[in-house]
Amino acid sequence: MPSSQSADRTRTDVLLIFPPQTEARFFPYLSLPYLTGHLRRRGRRVHQADLNIAVLHELLGCPALLDDAVRAQDTGDDDKAVSDWYRRAVADVFAAHIGELRAHVLHKEPAGELGPDRAVRLATLALELLVRDTLLVQTWEDLGRLDDAVRQAADRPPAASGVPVVALHRLVTGLLGRHRPRVVGLSVAFFSQLAPALLIAAWVRRLAPETRICLGGQQVMLRHDSLARLPGVRETVDALCPTAGEEPLERWLDALDGTVPLTAVPGMTWLPRSGAGPRTGPAVTLRFRDLGPPDFTGLPFRSYLSEALELAIVSCVGCYWGRCAFCSYGNRSLPQGGYQQGTATQIADAVEAVVRATGTRYVSVADENTNLRLIQKAMHAARERGIRVRFGVRSRLEGALTDPGFCRDLASVGCAMISVGYEGTSQRLLDRMERGVRAADYQRILDNLDAAGIAVRFTVMGQVLDETPGEFEASLRFLVDNERRIGIDALELMVAEPGSRLVGSPEDYGLALDTSDRLAGNPELSYLAGRVGHPLSVRGGPTRTEALDRLTRIFRTVRPGRVNASEPSHPAPNGHRTHAVATLRPHTWVRTVPAYADDRTADRVTLADLVRERFYALPRNDVEQRSDGLLTACTDRGSRLLARLADAAAGAPDPAHSADPAPSARSSS
């Protein structure tokens, strides 16, 4: 608890920051709300700031930032004229729809003509365009280069690093000025956040030299030894927290109050500038069952990139299974006490607290792997209290789901979606990785979940050890056979992350690892390379190129029926396809590629749907375009092409001109 002798009660005890850059923009990442809730219940003054979403909010507040960024990205190269035009056109569409975007993203109000799907997608595209080619989205070959680049950027004026870095610096400066924190904690959950987090830490050290700085989160848990050796980290950061941060931060504040010695603070790896005696403090004793619900106060939780308000809780720390060879997070649960599970009452308390505090009607249970029977019991308890909420979980395709009654009961208490990992249907490989599931159960499970009305979303893994061509074909066939009842969230190659059993004993899995400082991720498939680990090769298995080709086949072959991608804002009535359209007016987010950017415009009209990121080429023999943008069919084929554009929601038939004769109507096959 705070000491009565604590100095300057006007200062914030802890400023918690979730740094850019990650795709985790659907709801607040839970590390901050859980830390905030615990510390506030201990009487501490805490402010939490999600700078990952705040950069987007800066852009929504000042769309001219995107114009500035796009001008800086303009190459002036004739060979890149289409790319230059495309970026300028996206910025123009973003500015044209800024009112709808602010209404929907910031306030969850109707998004007008765009619709909610397109509003979320356009906001995402604008943000990615803003940060393009900056330190915030750079990928790295090794940690040394990352550290060098951050130190150089910290020594330069923010403007030298681009428009979004200036905005980020302004946000950090404002937070420090308003809250004057004693401690700044940076939660680094994803590898892509590491460089921005170290840059923010360097700014904090310069702007507020007396402030203590700590790094925590998943990446610190995975890489704390490597991070502790980086010059930039040692010069800037006081401590690394490679465990849950509630007790370490609580006790560190007690030490700053003078009520306990710094050496008594648990769970911290102290760095030279901290002045601590031992390098590593004692183990934490606080357990997950001792924690209360998350506290979202202070976060703009209604203004994330989701169609409706969505928030999250966790039901455990670690994974109750924990044996999957590739999972560094789960493998940390294997030692005695590594897995900590909440009680059904505790989880129901968290659901109730979040729903009553925010009004959300959807809760994600954001565990790496959820104990489904525990959640079933907890959600029954929540319903007995009058809390009715839909929820989603992450789980394996495990045996409990072979029971149709269990699946129906999950649905009855609100389960709307289950996200699962899919490593194929080879039982040989599943057993080798100790997945603890039976491929023979998969079809029955999907049938049960489909019958219960629970959506299933797959993350598909490639380069699964020494998968044979025949095993891959069988796994692909299963996806094709079930494509209408599944969604696919991601395709990714297996990664050998530090701390996983793959890295601990690669020879057991037929792997050869490069354990130098080189880094390997999924830059071809995942946002900013996704998970990052050691480069690997598989003895007797597919090469990386061959594994990528297999995932590409999945992408091109499987047509998931349950998708999150933007659906047409103006679908054909009753789902029926349009057969012929005489005239069509492109939507405002669909632009015609100009002649200077496309030297084939003499033969065709090229349209770019800037929200769905698609191009359409219309032969001028079949379709003509007026100066006001209206498209007119010149042939029967042209009318069919315009109908396909209408079905793709690239435009709408124009009734005012539907009876106009085509200027050069003629038949064409």
Helices and strands as residue ranges (DSSP letters): E 14-18, H 31-41, E 46-50, H 51-61, H 64-73, G 78-80, H 81-96, H 98-101, I 102-106, H 107-107, H 115-131, G 135-137, H 143-155, G 158-161, H 163-179, E 183-187, G 191-193, H 194-207, E 212-216, H 218-228, H 231-236, E 239-241, H 246-257, G 262-264, E 269-270, G 272-274, G 288-290, E 311-313, E 316-317, H 328-331, E 340-341, H 344-358, E 362-365, H 372-384, E 390-394, G 399-402, H 404-412, E 415-422, H 427-432, G 439-441, H 442-452, E 455-462, H 469-481, G 483-485, E 486-493, H 501-504, G 506-509, E 511-513, G 527-529, E 536-538, H 544-557, G 573-575, E 583-586, E 590-592, E 604-609, E 614-619, E 623-625, E 631-633, H 636-647, E 651-653, G 655-657
